[in-house]
Amino acid sequence: PELILEFGRIVIYTTSFRVVRTTFERCELVRKIFQNHRVKFIEKNIALDSEYGKELETRCKRVGEPPSLPVVFIDGHYLG
């Protein structure tokens, strides 16, 4: 059922927490790539909402990948 809700959507898990500079910069880069191509996406910032972090862990376990920000899901499918 979760995939049906995300059909036609891009979800990006990011962080605005600047302590780990490389992670923050990668998140900014991915966000800008989608914005520059005028692609609509839903951003879930795990620094602002801890529920997004839990959601990300669950989703990454399903696909067998460790969560490493940024993470992109397109149509509910893990892109990386």
URZIVEN-V255310 format. One record per helix or strand of 3 or more residues. SS is the DSSP state (H for helix, E for strand). FROM is the first residue (numbers start at 1). TO is the last residue. If there is no record, write none. Layout:
ss	from	to
SS	FROM	TO
SS	FROM	TO
//
This chain:
ss	from	to
H	2	5
E	10	14
H	21	36
E	42	45
H	50	63
E	71	74
//
